[in-house]
Amino acid sequence: MNLQCRIEISRTYKAGPQIARVLSEDWCGRELYCVACSSERLSSSRANAPAVDFLRPACEQSFQLKCFKTWNQRKIVDAGYHSMVRAIRSDKVPNLLVMQYSPKWQVRNLLLVPSAFFTETVIEKRPPLGPSARRAGWIGCNILLDRIPQDGKIKIVSNGSCVSEQQVREEFSRVRRLSEVPAAVRG
């Protein structure tokens, strides 16, 4: 697995978040394998698909990617609170990939949180956006990584080193059975 992002594909973008999105999604599409089956590639979801960035239809797995320059192991910013709670209650949360990249655009850390570990107790409601905001009243959420058990945090890349595919797939397979337990019981 090559941990270097292809910086040249971001030259037409100016904003940091756009550059990070383009480079991280390209890297995952080229380098990341499916943790649930033997496929060596994930497929990109359709553009602007809510909460899903990558799919593996053969094994019915979906993945959402969040990438950051700094590594916050306690919590990460996510999207809409009410949408996330609905997804948890209906058992439609994708697996989460949390990527940290270096200033030179190398993948430093990549963490997988299987969807079975998403319960309402790991979601933190943020205050509504103020009246002057473009989306006034909108309520976002944070994912509280420190409330997810260690078994629910599978390292794919750790401190710039790849964890073996076999080990990652074995860890995912071991916890995958939790997804058979109804979401209401898991929490």
Secondary structure, DSSP 8 states (H G I E B T S, - for coil): ---B--GGGGTT--SHHHHHHHHHHHHHHHH---SSSS-S--EE--TT-TT--EEEGGGTEEEEEEEESS--SSEEEEEEHHHHHHHHHTT---EEEEEEE-TTSBEEEEEEE-GGG--GGGEEE-----TTSTTTT--EEEEEGGGS-GGG-EEEEETTEE--HHHHHHHHHHHHGGGGS-HHHH-
